[in-house]
């Protein structure tokens, strides 16, 4: 494989891993009711992760009062990470 393509694919995988960690941080912070998502740095975290999660919220209904969109968002990112050689 060309070295430029390998570098591009590895960079993409590293980006996905960092984004995955950002999603985990966001989901964990929702368990703490005293965290204000309108203050920095949480506001930036919401602005970066919300468009991706909104893709799945439009597809998946809320099941038993739980939003399952983060699970599918994690699943898609993990599939992409595993698919890249």
C-alpha positions as CSV (number, residue, x, y, z in Angstrom):
1,X,0.0,0.0,0.0
2,X,1.2,3.5,-0.7
3,X,2.8,5.3,2.3
4,X,0.6,8.3,1.8
5,X,-2.6,6.2,1.9
6,X,-1.4,4.4,5.0
7,X,-0.7,7.6,6.8
8,X,-4.1,8.9,5.9
9,X,-5.9,5.8,7.1
10,X,-3.9,5.8,10.4
11,X,-4.8,9.4,10.9
12,X,-8.4,8.6,10.3
13,X,-8.3,5.8,12.8
14,X,-6.6,8.0,15.5
15,X,-9.3,10.7,14.9
16,X,-12.0,8.1,15.3
17,X,-10.5,6.8,18.6
18,X,-10.3,10.4,20.0
19,X,-13.9,11.0,18.9
20,X,-14.9,7.8,20.6
21,X,-13.3,9.0,23.8
22,X,-15.1,12.3,23.5
23,X,-18.4,10.5,23.1
24,X,-17.7,8.4,26.2
25,X,-16.9,11.6,28.2
26,X,-20.2,13.1,27.1
27,X,-22.3,10.1,28.0
28,X,-20.6,9.8,31.4
29,X,-21.1,13.5,32.2
30,X,-24.8,13.2,31.7
31,X,-24.9,11.0,34.8
32,X,-23.9,14.1,36.9
33,X,-26.9,16.5,37.1
34,X,-24.8,19.4,38.5
35,X,-22.7,19.6,35.3
36,X,-23.7,22.6,33.2
37,X,-23.3,21.9,29.5
38,X,-23.5,25.6,28.8
39,X,-20.1,26.3,30.3
40,X,-16.7,25.6,28.9
41,X,-15.2,23.0,28.3
42,X,-18.5,21.0,28.3
43,X,-20.2,23.3,25.8
44,X,-17.4,22.6,23.2
45,X,-17.8,18.8,23.9
46,X,-21.5,19.0,23.2
47,X,-21.0,21.0,20.0
48,X,-18.5,18.5,18.6
49,X,-20.4,15.3,19.5
50,X,-24.0,16.4,19.1
51,X,-24.2,16.4,15.2
52,X,-23.0,12.8,15.1
53,X,-25.4,11.6,17.8
54,X,-28.3,13.5,16.2
55,X,-27.9,11.3,13.1
56,X,-28.9,8.3,15.2
57,X,-31.6,10.0,17.3
58,X,-33.5,10.7,14.1
59,X,-33.4,7.0,13.2
60,X,-33.9,5.3,16.5
61,X,-36.9,5.8,18.7
62,X,-36.5,6.2,22.5
63,X,-36.9,2.7,24.0
64,X,-38.3,2.4,27.5
65,X,-37.3,6.0,28.3
66,X,-33.7,5.4,27.2
67,X,-31.9,7.0,24.3
68,X,-30.1,4.2,22.5
69,X,-28.5,6.4,19.9
70,X,-25.1,6.5,21.7
71,X,-24.9,2.7,21.6
72,X,-25.3,2.7,17.8
73,X,-22.9,5.6,17.5
74,X,-20.3,3.7,19.4
75,X,-21.0,0.6,17.3
76,X,-20.5,2.4,14.0
77,X,-17.3,4.1,15.1
78,X,-15.9,0.7,16.3
79,X,-16.8,-1.0,13.0
80,X,-15.0,1.7,11.1
81,X,-11.9,1.4,13.3
82,X,-11.9,-2.3,12.9
83,X,-12.5,-2.1,9.1
84,X,-9.4,0.0,8.4
85,X,-6.4,-2.2,8.0
